[in-house]
Amino acid sequence: DEDRTGAIEIAGKFYRPKNNRKLIRAHTLENPFLAPEYYELQVDNMTSAMAAQELAGDFVDLQGLIFTAAWQYADSAPRVAERVRYWDRAATPGGGKYTAGVLMARADNRYYVEDVVRGQWSAAERDRIILETARRDAKRFGNEVVIYAEQEGGSAGKEISEQFIQMLAGFPVYRDIVSGQRRKIIDKQEMPGEAKIVRAQPFAAQCEAGNVYIVRGPWNDEFTTELIGFPHYTFT
């Protein structure tokens, strides 16, 4: 067995401290310079695992801990609700990354995942499906569904985003400009980066609180499997 004399166990892993270095853990509430309401505002938008790491100074292995399967299922969402369809686009037919469009509704402080359109399509096929989905949503909900799509960085990302908005002329469509690391490489696999993890936190917190309902549909199993595995699943 490996000699662990003098090693410190942190989140199931052993570390040997180096000379002239000391581990100090501190809770966010111990910071005298923070506003009193800061902690409550932060903890409301985090899962318990993330709060333990980010606010309590604990060392937590977050693999599989961001989303807990505390959501509930429903046959439908209320008709009177705020609705958003968000697209994350790719353009690889038959393989590689997926294009996904998630429709969500909010009513009475509850969140409903109503529909997921997902596939590996060429750019032309992808755009056709996105436009058809926008028309279907508009017909069903009276053009009340607000459409967002993530804008990649750089001038190319801006140009693609402008084309997306032009394609959906007549619908309430907006670009979402995202900062931070979108991807990272672990064991030669492309995984979600910090930007996606941070943005997932408010939704994950609502899932843990039991405020999320998934409308029953054929896409349920794939969707919930990715949620439970997030962020340590192959980035597609």
C-alpha positions, 0 to 999 in steps of 0.5 A: 500500500502507498505510504500515507504518513503525514498525508491529509485526506481531502474529499477522499484524496490524500495530499502531502503538504509542502514545507512552509505551506498551511491549509486554512479553511474559512466560512463565508460568514467569517468575512467581516467585510461582506454585507449581511445579506450576501450569504443568503443571496448566494446560498439561495442560488446554489445546491447544498454541495456547491454551497459547502464548497464555495461558501463553507470552505469544504473540499467537495467532489462535485462529480454528479453532485450539482444536480440531484434528482429531486424534480417532480413529473407533471402531465403538463405545465400551466397555460398562463406562464412565462416561457423561454426556448433556449438553443445551444447550437452545433452543426455536425450531422450524424455525430459529434456535438448535439444541438439542443433547444429546451423549452421552460415555463415559470408559473407560481415560482415553479419551473417546468421543463416542457420540451427538449428538441435535440439532435446531431444535424448539419447547419442547414437541417439544424436551422430548418428544425429551429425555425419549425420549432419556433413556428410550432411554439408560436402556434401553441402559445400565441408567439409568447415564447421568448427565444435565446441562443448562446453567442460564441466569442469573436467576430465569427460568433457575432456574425452567426448570432446575427444570422440566427436572429435574422432567420427568426424575424417575427419571433421574440428572439435574443442573443445570450453573450456568455463570458468565461471558460465554456469548455475544458479538457479532462483525460482528453475528453471535452467537458463543460467549463466553468461558464456552464457550471456557474450558469447551471447553479440557479436551476440546480438549486431549484431542482434540489428545492423541489421547485422543478417539474418535468413534463412527461415526454419521450425525451425525459430519460436522456435529459435527466441522465445528462443532468445527473451526470453534469458536469462530468460527462462527455461534452456533446 
